[in-house]
């Protein structure tokens, strides 16, 4: 790995989905592959009662609310 570009090194607290999407659309090439915690597996979780959206590398399939369910397909991406 060559190394991350420090001009894109950002930190945020309580960032909204809209703010995150705006930043990514304006600053990151749309064909860049998304990694979460160094992993190219991406799982989305939403807690509607608290309006919290989580992007994770873990499927969290052991949670009781996911019992009997299977994660739906987000998009078909480039496989490595």
N, CA, C and O atoms as a printed pandas DataFrame, in Angstrom:
     atom_number atom_name residue_name chain_id  residue_number  x_coord  y_coord  z_coord
0              1         N          UNK        A               1    0.845   -1.180    0.000
1              2        CA          UNK        A               1    0.000    0.000    0.000
2              3         C          UNK        A               1    0.889    1.242    0.000
3              4         O          UNK        A               1    1.827    1.334    0.792
4              5         N          UNK        A               2    0.607    2.170   -0.860
5              6        CA          UNK        A               2    1.394    3.388   -0.988
6              7         C          UNK        A               2    1.155    4.316    0.195
7              8         O          UNK        A               2    2.107    4.889    0.723
8              9         N          UNK        A               3   -0.061    4.472    0.612
9             10        CA          UNK        A               3   -0.397    5.339    1.742
10            11         C          UNK        A               3   -1.569    6.241    1.411
11            12         O          UNK        A               3   -1.794    6.603    0.256
12            13         N          UNK        A               4   -2.300    6.591    2.435
13            14        CA          UNK        A               4   -3.454    7.463    2.276
14            15         C          UNK        A               4   -3.016    8.899    2.010
15            16         O          UNK        A               4   -1.958    9.326    2.472
16            17         N          UNK        A               5   -3.824    9.637    1.272
17            18        CA          UNK        A               5   -3.574   11.041    0.996
18            19         C          UNK        A               5   -4.092   11.861    2.173
19            20         O          UNK        A               5   -5.292   11.837    2.445
20            21         N          UNK        A               6   -3.224   12.590    2.881
21            22        CA          UNK        A               6   -3.659   13.320    4.078
22            23         C          UNK        A               6   -4.685   14.418    3.818
23            24         O          UNK        A               6   -5.371   14.839    4.749
24            25         N          UNK        A               7   -4.809   14.895    2.576
25            26        CA          UNK        A               7   -5.803   15.948    2.335
26            27         C          UNK        A               7   -7.236   15.417    2.463
27            28         O          UNK        A               7   -8.174   16.203    2.594
28            29         N          UNK        A               8   -7.412   14.090    2.428
29            30        CA          UNK        A               8   -8.738   13.484    2.575
30            31         C          UNK        A               8   -8.977   12.939    3.984
31            32         O          UNK        A               8  -10.021   12.340    4.241
32            33         N          UNK        A               9   -8.042   13.135    4.881
33            34        CA          UNK        A               9   -8.157   12.635    6.251
34            35         C          UNK        A               9   -9.120   13.531    7.001
35            36         O          UNK        A               9   -8.802   14.685    7.285
36            37         N          UNK        A              10  -10.289   13.015    7.324
37            38        CA          UNK        A              10  -11.340   13.810    7.956
38            39         C          UNK        A              10  -11.874   13.100    9.194
39            40         O          UNK        A              10  -11.782   11.878    9.311
40            41         N          UNK        A              11  -12.418   13.862   10.092
41            42        CA          UNK        A              11  -13.072   13.345   11.296
42            43         C          UNK        A              11  -14.382   14.109   11.482
43            44         O          UNK        A              11  -14.447   15.309   11.215
44            45         N          UNK        A              12  -15.406   13.427   11.932
45            46        CA          UNK        A              12  -16.674   14.085   12.193
46            47         C          UNK        A              12  -17.372   13.444   13.370
47            48         O          UNK        A              12  -17.112   12.287   13.700
48            49         N          UNK        A              13  -18.250   14.183   13.999
49            50        CA          UNK        A              13  -19.071   13.704   15.102
50            51         C          UNK        A              13  -20.521   14.033   14.752
51            52         O          UNK        A              13  -20.838   15.160   14.372
52            53         N          UNK        A              14  -21.388   13.045   14.883
53            54        CA          UNK        A              14  -22.809   13.227   14.561
54            55         C          UNK        A              14  -23.022   13.737   13.133
55            56         O          UNK        A              14  -23.866   14.600   12.891
56            57         N          UNK        A              15  -22.258   13.199   12.208
57            58        CA          UNK        A              15  -22.379   13.550   10.794
58            59         C          UNK        A              15  -23.672   12.943   10.257
59            60         O          UNK        A              15  -23.951   11.768   10.495
60            61         N          UNK        A              16  -24.451   13.726    9.543
61            62        CA          UNK        A              16  -25.687   13.196    8.969
62            63         C          UNK        A              16  -25.376   12.444    7.677
63            64         O          UNK        A              16  -24.310   12.619    7.086
64            65         N          UNK        A              17  -26.303   11.620    7.256
65            66        CA          UNK        A              17  -26.159   10.891    6.002
66            67         C          UNK        A              17  -26.000   11.893    4.855
67            68         O          UNK        A              17  -25.166   11.694    3.971
68            69         N          UNK        A              18  -26.783   12.952    4.866
69            70        CA          UNK        A              18  -26.694   13.966    3.822
70            71         C          UNK        A              18  -25.327   14.629    3.767
71            72         O          UNK        A              18  -24.766   14.811    2.687
72            73         N          UNK        A              19  -24.791   14.987    4.922
73            74        CA          UNK        A              19  -23.470   15.606    4.967
74            75         C          UNK        A              19  -22.402   14.645    4.443
75            76         O          UNK        A              19  -21.518   15.037    3.682
76            77         N          UNK        A              20  -22.496   13.393    4.859
77            78        CA          UNK        A              20  -21.540   12.388    4.410
78            79         C          UNK        A              20  -21.617   12.211    2.892
79            80         O          UNK        A              20  -20.592   12.213    2.209
80            81         N          UNK        A              21  -22.831   12.057    2.371
81            82        CA          UNK        A              21  -23.013   11.867    0.924
82            83         C          UNK        A              21  -22.518   13.073    0.143
83            84         O          UNK        A              21  -21.865   12.914   -0.888
84            85         N          UNK        A              22  -22.819   14.276    0.617
85            86        CA          UNK        A              22  -22.355   15.490   -0.057
86            87         C          UNK        A              22  -20.837   15.519   -0.135
87            88         O          UNK        A              22  -20.274   15.807   -1.191
88            89         N          UNK        A              23  -20.169   15.222    0.978
89            90        CA          UNK        A              23  -18.705   15.228    0.991
90            91         C          UNK        A              23  -18.150   14.206   -0.002
91            92         O          UNK        A              23  -17.269   14.518   -0.804
92            93         N          UNK        A              24  -18.672   12.994    0.064
93            94        CA          UNK        A              24  -18.166   11.929   -0.801
94            95         C          UNK        A              24  -18.399   12.275   -2.275
95            96         O          UNK        A              24  -17.495   12.120   -3.096
96            97         N          UNK        A              25  -19.588   12.737   -2.610
97            98        CA          UNK        A              25  -19.900   13.087   -4.005
98            99         C          UNK        A              25  -18.985   14.186   -4.533
99           100         O          UNK        A              25  -18.590   14.162   -5.699
100          101         N          UNK        A              26  -18.649   15.147   -3.682
101          102        CA          UNK        A              26  -17.839   16.290   -4.122
102          103         C          UNK        A              26  -16.341   16.005   -4.124
103          104         O          UNK        A              26  -15.592   16.672   -4.839
104          105         N          UNK        A              27  -15.888   15.026   -3.336
105          106        CA          UNK        A              27  -14.448   14.876   -3.127
106          107         C          UNK        A              27  -13.844   13.526   -3.489
107          108         O          UNK        A              27  -12.629   13.433   -3.666
108          109         N          UNK        A              28  -14.640   12.498   -3.603
109          110        CA          UNK        A              28  -14.107   11.146   -3.832
110          111         C          UNK        A              28  -14.593   10.647   -5.191
111          112         O          UNK        A              28  -15.777   10.785   -5.500
112          113         N          UNK        A              29  -13.716   10.074   -6.006
113          114        CA          UNK        A              29  -14.160    9.539   -7.301
114          115         C          UNK        A              29  -15.256    8.485   -7.113
115          116         O          UNK        A              29  -15.166    7.640   -6.222
116          117         N          UNK        A              30  -16.277    8.540   -7.948
117          118        CA          UNK        A              30  -17.425    7.643   -7.795
118          119         C          UNK        A              30  -17.066    6.177   -8.032
119          120         O          UNK        A              30  -17.833    5.298   -7.640
120          121         N          UNK        A              31  -15.942    5.890   -8.652
121          122        CA          UNK        A              31  -15.554    4.496   -8.871
122          123         C          UNK        A              31  -14.596    3.967   -7.803
123          124         O          UNK        A              31  -14.103    2.845   -7.914
124          125         N          UNK        A              32  -14.328    4.778   -6.756
125          126        CA          UNK        A              32  -13.489    4.304   -5.648
126          127         C          UNK        A              32  -14.240    3.213   -4.893
127          128         O          UNK        A              32  -15.435    3.350   -4.628
128          129         N          UNK        A              33  -13.547    2.133   -4.546
129          130        CA          UNK        A              33  -14.163    1.022   -3.816
130          131         C          UNK        A              33  -14.241    1.386   -2.331
131          132         O          UNK        A              33  -13.261    1.838   -1.740
132          133         N          UNK        A              34  -15.415    1.182   -1.743
133          134        CA          UNK        A              34  -15.663    1.513   -0.340
134          135         C          UNK        A              34  -15.181    0.391    0.571
135          136         O          UNK        A              34  -15.596   -0.758    0.423
136          137         N          UNK        A              35  -14.315    0.724    1.502
137          138        CA          UNK        A              35  -13.847   -0.200    2.532
138          139         C          UNK        A              35  -14.316    0.331    3.883
139          140         O          UNK        A              35  -14.297    1.539    4.119
140          141         N          UNK        A              36  -14.732   -0.560    4.758
141          142        CA          UNK        A              36  -15.117   -0.196    6.116
142          143         C          UNK        A              36  -14.167   -0.921    7.057
143          144         O          UNK        A              36  -14.120   -2.151    7.063
144          145         N          UNK        A              37  -13.419   -0.182    7.843
145          146        CA          UNK        A              37  -12.423   -0.755    8.760
146          147         C          UNK        A              37  -11.480   -1.707    8.029
147          148         O          UNK        A              37  -11.138   -2.770    8.547
148          149         N          UNK        A              38  -11.063   -1.322    6.829
149          150        CA          UNK        A              38  -10.113   -2.119    6.064
150          151         C          UNK        A              38  -10.704   -3.323    5.367
151          152         O          UNK        A              38   -9.958   -4.170    4.876
152          153         N          UNK        A              39  -12.020   -3.428    5.307
153          154        CA          UNK        A              39  -12.688   -4.582    4.715
154          155         C          UNK        A              39  -13.637   -4.113    3.621
155          156         O          UNK        A              39  -14.299   -3.085    3.765
156          157         N          UNK        A              40  -13.703   -4.872    2.523
157          158        CA          UNK        A              40  -14.573   -4.472    1.425
158          159         C          UNK        A              40  -15.993   -5.021    1.547
159          160         O          UNK        A              40  -16.801   -4.831    0.638
160          161         N          UNK        A              41  -16.311   -5.693    2.645
161          162        CA          UNK        A              41  -17.691   -6.094    2.929
162          163         C          UNK        A              41  -18.401   -4.923    3.594
163          164         O          UNK        A              41  -17.880   -4.335    4.541
164          165         N          UNK        A              42  -19.588   -4.584    3.102
165          166        CA          UNK        A              42  -20.327   -3.446    3.623
166          167         C          UNK        A              42  -21.728   -3.900    4.012
167          168         O          UNK        A              42  -22.451   -4.487    3.207
168          169         N          UNK        A              43  -22.094   -3.622    5.241
169          170        CA          UNK        A              43  -23.438   -3.915    5.744
170          171         C          UNK        A              43  -24.055   -2.622    6.251
171          172         O          UNK        A              43  -23.387   -1.813    6.895
172          173         N          UNK        A              44  -25.323   -2.439    5.959
173          174        CA          UNK        A              44  -26.041   -1.254    6.406
174          175         C          UNK        A              44  -27.054   -1.651    7.472
175          176         O          UNK        A              44  -27.742   -2.665    7.346
176          177         N          UNK        A              45  -27.136   -0.845    8.513
177          178        CA          UNK        A              45  -28.061   -1.083    9.614
178          179         C          UNK        A              45  -28.743    0.245    9.936
179          180         O          UNK        A              45  -28.095    1.291    9.978
180          181         N          UNK        A              46  -30.056    0.192   10.163
181          182        CA          UNK        A              46  -30.802    1.415   10.473
182          183         C          UNK        A              46  -31.707    1.182   11.669
183          184         O          UNK        A              46  -32.466    0.213   11.709
184          185         N          UNK        A              47  -31.621    2.066   12.628
185          186        CA          UNK        A              47  -32.459    2.043   13.825
186          187         C          UNK        A              47  -33.454    3.195   13.701
187          188         O          UNK        A              47  -33.146    4.336   14.043
188          189         N          UNK        A              48  -34.648    2.879   13.208
189          190        CA          UNK        A              48  -35.618    3.932   12.894
190          191         C          UNK        A              48  -36.070    4.709   14.124
191          192         O          UNK        A              48  -36.325    5.910   14.029
192          193         N          UNK        A              49  -36.175    4.046   15.282
193          194        CA          UNK        A              49  -36.634    4.724   16.497
194          195         C          UNK        A              49  -35.707    5.864   16.895
195          196         O          UNK        A              49  -36.160    6.875   17.432
196          197         N          UNK        A              50  -34.421    5.710   16.638
197          198        CA          UNK        A              50  -33.425    6.726   17.005
198          199         C          UNK        A              50  -32.880    7.476   15.803
199          200         O          UNK        A              50  -32.055    8.378   15.954
200          201         N          UNK        A              51  -33.337    7.108   14.599
201          202        CA          UNK        A              51  -32.864    7.725   13.364
202          203         C          UNK        A              51  -31.343    7.622   13.235
203          204         O          UNK        A              51  -30.663    8.597   12.914
204          205         N          UNK        A              52  -30.831    6.425   13.491
205          206        CA          UNK        A              52  -29.393    6.164   13.413
206          207         C          UNK        A              52  -29.130    5.176   12.283
207          208         O          UNK        A              52  -29.755    4.119   12.203
208          209         N          UNK        A              53  -28.198    5.540   11.415
209          210        CA          UNK        A              53  -27.790    4.722   10.279
210          211         C          UNK        A              53  -26.351    4.301   10.500
211          212         O          UNK        A              53  -25.488    5.141   10.755
212          213         N          UNK        A              54  -26.085    3.009   10.405
213          214        CA          UNK        A              54  -24.744    2.484   10.647
214          215         C          UNK        A              54  -24.240    1.760    9.419
215          216         O          UNK        A              54  -24.954    0.957    8.818
216          217         N          UNK        A              55  -22.996    2.053    9.048
217          218        CA          UNK        A              55  -22.301    1.336    7.981
218          219         C          UNK        A              55  -21.231    0.514    8.678
219          220         O          UNK        A              55  -20.433    1.050    9.446
220          221         N          UNK        A              56  -21.213   -0.787    8.412
221          222        CA          UNK        A              56  -20.359   -1.702    9.171
222          223         C          UNK        A              56  -19.749   -2.740    8.250
223          224         O          UNK        A              56  -20.250   -2.967    7.149
224          225         N          UNK        A              57  -18.665   -3.375    8.695
225          226        CA          UNK        A              57  -18.091   -4.517    7.986
226          227         C          UNK        A              57  -18.632   -5.821    8.556
227          228         O          UNK        A              57  -18.408   -6.887    7.983
228          229         N          UNK        A              58  -19.339   -5.748    9.674
229          230        CA          UNK        A              58  -19.900   -6.912   10.354
230          231         C          UNK        A              58  -21.386   -7.019   10.020
231          232         O          UNK        A              58  -22.107   -6.023   10.065
232          233         N          UNK        A              59  -21.841   -8.221    9.686
233          234        CA          UNK        A              59  -23.258   -8.387    9.333
234          235         C          UNK        A              59  -24.179   -8.314   10.545
235          236         O          UNK        A              59  -25.387   -8.139   10.391
236          237         N          UNK        A              60  -23.631   -8.446   11.736
237          238        CA          UNK        A              60  -24.399   -8.401   12.980
238          239         C          UNK        A              60  -25.560   -9.390   12.976
239          240         O          UNK        A              60  -26.595   -9.154   13.599
240          241         N          UNK        A              61  -25.372  -10.495   12.266
241          242        CA          UNK        A              61  -26.443  -11.484   12.114
242          243         C          UNK        A              61  -26.822  -12.162   13.431
243          244         O          UNK        A              61  -27.853  -12.830   13.505
244          245         N          UNK        A              62  -26.003  -11.998   14.466
245          246        CA          UNK        A              62  -26.330  -12.594   15.759
246          247         C          UNK        A              62  -27.310  -11.740   16.571
247          248         O          UNK        A              62  -27.742  -12.154   17.648
248          249         N          UNK        A              63  -27.662  -10.564   16.070
249          250        CA          UNK        A              63  -28.624   -9.729   16.783
250          251         C          UNK        A              63  -30.018  -10.359   16.703
251          252         O          UNK        A              63  -30.391  -10.898   15.661
252          253         N          UNK        A              64  -30.786  -10.297   17.789
253          254        CA          UNK        A              64  -32.104  -10.937   17.803
254          255         C          UNK        A              64  -33.059  -10.366   16.745
255          256         O          UNK        A              64  -33.907  -11.096   16.231
256          257         N          UNK        A              65  -32.936   -9.094   16.419
257          258        CA          UNK        A              65  -33.846   -8.504   15.434
258          259         C          UNK        A              65  -33.618   -9.023   14.016
259          260         O          UNK        A              65  -34.478   -8.860   13.151
260          261         N          UNK        A              66  -32.463   -9.645   13.775
261          262        CA          UNK        A              66  -32.183  -10.198   12.446
262          263         C          UNK        A              66  -32.482  -11.695   12.360
263          264         O          UNK        A              66  -32.302  -12.304   11.304
264          265         N          UNK        A              67  -32.937  -12.290   13.466
265          266        CA          UNK        A              67  -33.248  -13.725   13.464
266          267         C          UNK        A              67  -34.320  -14.026   12.419
267          268         O          UNK        A              67  -35.369  -13.383   12.384
268          269         N          UNK        A              68  -34.043  -14.999   11.581
269          270        CA          UNK        A              68  -34.968  -15.391   10.533
270          271         C          UNK        A              68  -34.868  -14.548    9.274
271          272         O          UNK        A              68  -35.628  -14.754    8.328
272          273         N          UNK        A              69  -33.943  -13.606    9.251
273          274        CA          UNK        A              69  -33.753  -12.738    8.091
274          275         C          UNK        A              69  -32.378  -12.980    7.482
275          276         O          UNK        A              69  -31.489  -13.537    8.126
276          277         N          UNK        A              70  -32.218  -12.561    6.251
277          278        CA          UNK        A              70  -30.931  -12.589    5.568
278          279         C          UNK        A              70  -30.699  -11.190    5.014
279          280         O          UNK        A              70  -31.631  -10.547    4.531
280          281         N          UNK        A              71  -29.464  -10.723    5.081
281          282        CA          UNK        A              71  -29.152   -9.386    4.566
282          283         C          UNK        A              71  -29.488   -9.309    3.083
283          284         O          UNK        A              71  -29.110  -10.187    2.308
284          285         N          UNK        A              72  -30.194   -8.266    2.697
285          286        CA          UNK        A              72  -30.510   -8.051    1.295
286          287         C          UNK        A              72  -29.280   -7.558    0.539
287          288         O          UNK        A              72  -28.308   -7.093    1.134
288          289         N          UNK        A              73  -29.345   -7.668   -0.757
289          290        CA          UNK        A              73  -28.242   -7.242   -1.622
290          291         C          UNK        A              73  -28.314   -5.737   -1.802
291          292         O          UNK        A              73  -29.351   -5.206   -2.201
292          293         N          UNK        A              74  -27.230   -5.051   -1.513
293          294        CA          UNK        A              74  -27.157   -3.606   -1.686
294          295         C          UNK        A              74  -26.944   -3.274   -3.161
295          296         O          UNK        A              74  -27.811   -2.680   -3.802
296          297         N          UNK        A              75  -25.809   -3.653   -3.681
297          298        CA          UNK        A              75  -25.467   -3.487   -5.092
298          299         C          UNK        A              75  -24.495   -4.588   -5.462
299          300         O          UNK        A              75  -23.864   -5.188   -4.592
300          301         N          UNK        A              76  -24.377   -4.845   -6.723
301          302        CA          UNK        A              76  -23.363   -5.778   -7.191
302          303         C          UNK        A              76  -22.130   -4.948   -7.496
303          304         O          UNK        A              76  -22.146   -4.099   -8.386
304          305         N          UNK        A              77  -21.063   -5.198   -6.753
305          306        CA          UNK        A              77  -19.846   -4.417   -6.937
306          307         C          UNK        A              77  -18.777   -5.238   -7.627
307          308         O          UNK        A              77  -19.006   -6.362   -8.075
308          309         N          UNK        A              78  -17.615   -4.643   -7.695
309          310        CA          UNK        A              78  -16.455   -5.303   -8.265
310          311         C          UNK        A              78  -15.916   -6.252   -7.208
311          312         O          UNK        A              78  -15.637   -5.839   -6.083
312          313         N          UNK        A              79  -15.770   -7.506   -7.562
313          314        CA          UNK        A              79  -15.241   -8.460   -6.586
314          315         C          UNK        A              79  -13.727   -8.579   -6.748
315          316         O          UNK        A              79  -13.184   -8.451   -7.846
316          317         N          UNK        A              80  -13.078   -8.826   -5.635
317          318        CA          UNK        A              80  -11.621   -8.965   -5.684
318          319         C          UNK        A              80  -11.202  -10.355   -5.310
319          320         O          UNK        A              80  -10.009  -10.658   -5.296
